[in-house]
Amino acid sequence: MTSAEPLPSAAGVHAIGVVVIGRNEGERLERCLRSLHSQVGAIVYVDSGSTDGSVALARALGATVCELDMSQPFSAARARNAGVAALRSSGNAFEWLQFVDGDCEVAPGWIAAASAFLERRPDVVAVCGRRRERFPERSIYNRLCDLEWNTPIGAARACGGDVLMRLAAFERVGGFREELIAGEEPELCVRLRAAGGVIWRLDHEMTLHDAGMTRFSQWWKRSMRGGYAFAEGTALHGAPPERHWVRETRSAWLWGFALPVVLLLGSLWQPAMLAGFLLYPLQVARLYVRSRPPDPDAGKGQFEIRLARAFFLVLGKFSEAAGALKFVVGRLTGNRSRLIEYK
């Protein structure tokens, strides 16, 4: 292992440790690590069984490398916790953590802006910014990811995999829940907020993400993973007052499972019930209308992207229902699912 000395934050007080996770990211990992070296010194790269030379690359770029034992069930949550443990065992004192996915390039100035904000706001325990898709023009699926990440500015209920967080708050709630194969960041945020912390999204460029989604099957798996996360999140924190992902889970079950099953079974006795499937294009139309005013980031072809977003939101209920069903079956049989990967 190699390591670098921690650099202070923009405020000159708090040392920042960085945890990068990845597997077979290649050039994306190189861009990620190089973008961080200009902003912070202490970087731990947690590798999950790469076969493309990622480990050697990370070491050559000065990162401390932690290789996970892949004989145990893998999860991004487990990888991030291992990265924090490696930072803690380095002998350096860290107060803040920057988590980054290995397929992301950190925007110039992000660390300084985020750390300065944490310095001003002691009530905020986690801060994120604008994550953008690197190549939105390459597929509709990449474009949808870019729109999905354009969340409201200000206080937020959750963050994603790229976030600057207070180490004390992270450890106070026990870190990431390692058994989760999806939705681990929002679940952590539930516990952070329950402990009195505030999650904040800044109006600042944070990362460029390379989803690399060019096939429908990739989109389907990603959406299915979302449905699995919704169901598991509801099982964990669905009770009031949090109601974590209850609405999303109910919507997936209704549109992706209950309604089509009822219509198909009913059509065996009354074929006219098949007309009920017209509810789906009507739902697409409703979501299209609700998307107004046009998204300021959509640029040209706003009609097409708004219609596509509405269409895939409705279609995604089927894959989300499949993911929720996968969770329920696994819970009933005692067989936990392994990671659902789309690339």
Residue pairs with C-beta under 8 A, 6 or more apart in sequence:
1 59
1 64
1 65
1 66
2 59
2 62
2 63
2 64
2 65
3 42
3 62
3 64
3 90
4 41
4 42
4 43
4 62
4 63
4 64
5 41
5 42
5 92
6 15
6 16
6 17
6 40
6 41
6 42
6 92
6 93
6 94
7 15
7 16
7 39
7 40
7 41
7 42
8 14
8 15
8 16
9 15
9 16
9 96
9 111
9 112
9 115
9 116
9 118
9 119
10 111
10 112
10 113
10 115
10 116
10 119
11 115
11 116
11 119
13 119
14 95
14 96
14 115
14 118
14 119
15 42
15 92
15 93
15 94
15 95
15 96
16 40
16 42
16 94
16 95
16 96
16 97
16 98
16 111
16 115
16 164
17 40
17 42
17 43
17 44
17 84
17 87
17 90
17 92
17 94
17 96
17 97
17 98
17 167
18 36
18 40
18 42
18 43
18 44
18 97
18 98
18 99
18 100
19 44
19 46
19 80
19 83
19 84
19 86
19 87
19 97
19 98
19 99
19 100
20 29
20 32
20 33
20 36
20 43
20 44
20 45
20 46
20 58
20 63
20 83
20 100
20 101
20 102
21 45
21 46
21 48
21 76
21 79
21 80
21 83
21 99
21 100
21 101
21 102
21 161
22 28
22 29
22 32
22 45
22 46
22 47
22 48
22 50
22 54
22 101
22 102
22 103
23 47
23 48
23 49
23 50
23 54
23 102
24 50
24 51
24 52
24 54
25 32
25 50
25 52
25 54
25 102
25 103
26 52
26 53
26 54
28 102
28 103
28 104
28 105
28 210
29 45
29 54
29 57
29 58
29 102
29 103
30 57
30 61
31 105
32 100
32 101
32 102
32 103
32 104
32 105
32 106
33 43
33 45
33 57
33 58
33 61
33 62
33 63
34 61
35 105
35 106
35 107
35 108
36 43
36 98
36 100
36 106
36 111
37 43
37 61
37 62
38 108
39 106
39 108
39 109
39 110
39 111
39 112
40 98
40 111
42 64
42 87
42 90
42 92
42 94
43 62
43 63
43 64
44 63
44 64
44 65
44 66
44 83
44 86
44 87
44 90
45 54
45 55
45 58
45 63
45 64
45 65
45 66
45 83
45 102
46 66
46 67
46 68
46 79
46 80
46 82
46 83
46 86
47 54
47 55
47 58
47 65
47 66
47 67
47 68
48 68
48 70
48 74
48 79
49 68
49 70
49 74
54 102
55 65
55 67
58 65
59 65
64 86
64 90
66 82
66 83
66 86
68 74
68 78
68 79
68 82
72 78
73 179
73 336
73 338
74 338
74 339
75 178
75 179
75 180
75 181
75 184
75 339
76 101
76 161
76 176
76 184
76 339
77 176
77 177
77 178
77 179
77 180
77 184
78 176
78 178
80 99
80 175
80 176
80 184
81 175
81 176
81 178
83 99
84 97
84 167
84 170
84 175
87 94
87 97
88 94
94 167
95 166
95 167
95 168
96 115
96 118
96 164
96 165
96 166
96 167
97 164
97 165
97 166
97 167
97 170
98 106
98 111
98 114
98 163
98 164
98 165
99 161
99 162
99 163
99 164
99 165
100 106
100 161
100 162
100 207
101 161
101 162
101 207
101 209
103 209
103 210
103 211
103 212
104 131
104 161
104 162
104 207
104 208
104 209
104 210
105 134
105 207
105 208
106 162
106 206
106 207
107 129
107 204
107 205
107 206
107 207
107 208
109 204
109 205
110 129
110 204
110 205
110 206
110 207
111 164
113 129
113 202
113 204
114 127
114 128
114 129
114 164
114 202
114 204
114 206
115 164
117 124
117 127
117 200
117 202
118 124
118 127
118 164
118 166
121 198
121 200
123 197
123 198
124 197
124 198
124 199
124 200
125 165
125 166
125 169
125 170
125 192
125 197
125 198
125 199
126 159
126 163
126 164
126 165
126 166
126 169
126 189
126 192
126 197
126 199
126 200
127 159
127 163
127 164
127 165
127 199
127 200
127 201
127 202
128 156
128 159
128 160
128 162
128 163
128 164
128 199
128 200
128 201
128 202
128 206
129 201
129 202
129 203
129 204
129 205
129 206
129 207
130 149
130 150
130 203
130 204
130 205
130 206
131 149
131 160
131 162
131 206
131 207
131 208
131 209
132 146
132 149
132 205
132 207
132 208
132 209
133 142
133 143
133 145
133 146
133 149
133 208
133 209
133 210
133 211
134 208
134 209
134 210
135 142
135 210
136 142
136 143
136 145
136 146
137 143
138 214
139 213
139 214
140 308
140 312
141 211
141 213
141 214
141 215
141 216
141 218
141 219
142 211
142 212
142 213
142 214
143 305
143 308
144 219
144 308
144 309
144 312
145 209
145 211
145 213
146 297
147 295
147 297
147 298
147 305
147 309
149 160
149 209
150 295
150 297
151 201
152 201
153 201
153 202
153 203
154 200
154 201
155 198
155 199
155 200
156 189
156 199
156 200
156 201
157 186
157 189
157 193
157 199
158 185
158 186
158 189
158 190
158 199
159 185
159 186
159 189
159 199
159 201
160 185
161 185
162 206
162 207
162 209
163 185
166 197
169 192
169 195
169 197
170 188
170 192
172 195
173 188
173 191
173 192
173 194
173 195
174 191
175 188
176 184
176 185
176 188
177 184
177 187
177 188
179 336
180 187
180 229
180 232
181 225
181 228
181 336
181 337
181 338
181 339
181 340
182 225
182 226
182 228
182 229
182 232
182 339
182 340
183 226
183 228
183 229
183 230
183 232
183 233
183 245
186 229
186 233
186 244
186 245
187 233
187 236
187 237
187 244
189 199
190 233
190 236
190 237
190 242
190 244
192 199
193 199
194 242
211 343
212 218
212 343
213 219
213 222
213 342
213 343
218 342
218 343
219 312
219 342
220 319
221 319
221 340
221 341
221 342
222 342
223 316
223 319
223 320
223 323
224 319
224 320
224 322
224 323
224 326
224 340
225 323
225 340
225 342
226 316
226 319
226 320
226 323
227 249
227 252
227 256
227 319
227 320
227 321
227 322
227 323
227 324
227 326
227 327
228 323
228 324
228 326
228 327
228 337
228 340
229 245
229 323
230 245
230 248
230 249
230 252
230 320
230 323
230 324
231 245
231 249
231 252
231 323
231 324
231 327
231 328
232 327
233 244
233 245
233 249
234 244
234 245
234 246
234 249
235 327
235 331
236 244
237 243
237 244
237 245
238 244
238 245
238 246
238 249
248 320
249 324
251 317
251 320
252 317
252 320
252 321
252 323
252 324
253 321
253 324
254 317
255 280
255 283
255 314
255 317
255 318
255 321
256 317
256 318
256 319
256 320
256 321
256 322
256 324
257 321
257 324
257 325
259 276
259 279
260 277
260 318
262 276
263 273
263 274
263 276
263 277
266 273
266 276
267 273
267 274
280 314
283 314
284 307
284 310
284 311
284 313
284 314
285 310
287 309
287 310
287 313
287 314
288 306
288 307
288 310
291 306
291 309
291 310
292 306
294 302
294 306
295 302
295 305
295 306
298 305
298 306
323 340
326 337
327 337
330 336
330 337
